[in-house]
Amino acid sequence: MRIETMIGPLWLDADQKGLTAVSFEWIPENEEADAEILSLAKQQLEEYFSGERQVFTLPLSFKRGTAFQQKVWRVLTTIPYGQSRTYKQVAEAIGQPKAARAIGQANRLNPLPVVIPCHRVIGQNGQLTGYMGKAENGLVIKRQLLVLENVLLH
């Protein structure tokens, strides 16, 4: 399912358990995608982008990712709207304080950006670091999301 947002189009996919993907590029939709989950995801993302929603209450389904990456993604969902954390703080939150670089890699592979707020993770010095791996305008999108949430940036 494609939706239009303030940061450009997003493509969504789901299975019978939950939302499986949010992508900045076209992705094929699972033929067995749950239409209700996709509809709920669209609604909640529209509410988020209009400033009406701060917490996503969607069922999520991880189709990929190592146990470590999934652990990181779950911790990211606990970063409150309007706040940020450093890679080091996320590493400490998962009990692996020396894993800051691995946190960055897990963020880069996040299958559910925006919903799993990897955009709320910033560099130790308060600076924005990469967003969405290959996305050309990744830092622009990251900044837009943080500005939407009124996160103070350096």
C-alpha positions, -999 to +999 in steps of 0.1 A: +000+000+000+014+034-010+006+065+011+016+101+007+032+119+036+051+151+043+084+133+037+073+117+005+056+085-004+058+055+019+050+019+010+035-004+036+033-041+039+018-065+064+012-102+071-016-117+091+002-108+124+012-072+119+030-045+099+061-060+083+075-030+063+076+007+059+097+017+029+108+049+012+110+029-021+084+007-039+081-028-024+059-056-036+029-061-013+024-095+003-007-111-014-018-123+020-014-088+036-040-081+063-061-052+049-072-041+084-036-039+096-026-019+065-056+004+069-047+010+106-011+017+097-021+042+071-045+059+096-019+060+124+009+073+101-015+101+088-023+110+124+014+110+132+023+133+103-005+157+112+007+159+148-023+141+163-004+108+172+027+104+193+025+066+199+019+039+174-003+010+186+000-013+156+008-049+157+043-054+143+057-085+127+094-090+121+101-110+090+139-104+091+166-092+114+189-110+138+179-114+175+202-085+183+186-063+157+151-071+168+162-063+204+175-029+193+143-022+173+121-031+204+142-007+225+138+021+199+100+018+204+105+029+240+121+063+231+094+088+238+080+111+211+099+144+211+130+129+227+162+115+213+189+091+225+225+086+214+237+054+199+257+048+232+225+053+253+207+027+231+236+003+234+235+007+272+197+002+272+202-033+256+230-041+281+258-039+255+275-005+262+303-010+236+278-018+207+272+017+195+283+009+159+262-022+159+232-001+170+239+021+139+238-010+116+206-022+133+190+012+127+201+012+090+183-021+086+151-011+105+122-025+084+097-002+100+111+034+100+090+061+115+069+034+134+101+021+150+117+056+156+153+051+146+152+088+136+153+096+173+188+082+176+215+108+172+253+111+175+270+115+208+277+152+201+240+158+194+246+159+156+224+141+131+240+110+117+229+088+088+193+078+082+179+049+061+212+037+049+210+042+011+183+069+011+197+099-008+179+124+013+181+104+046+194+132+068+167+156+053+140+131+062+155+125+097+156+163+104+120+167+092+108+139+115+127+154+145+114+189+137+078+175+135+084+161+170+100+193+183+133+176+192+159+202+199+188+198+174+223+211+176 
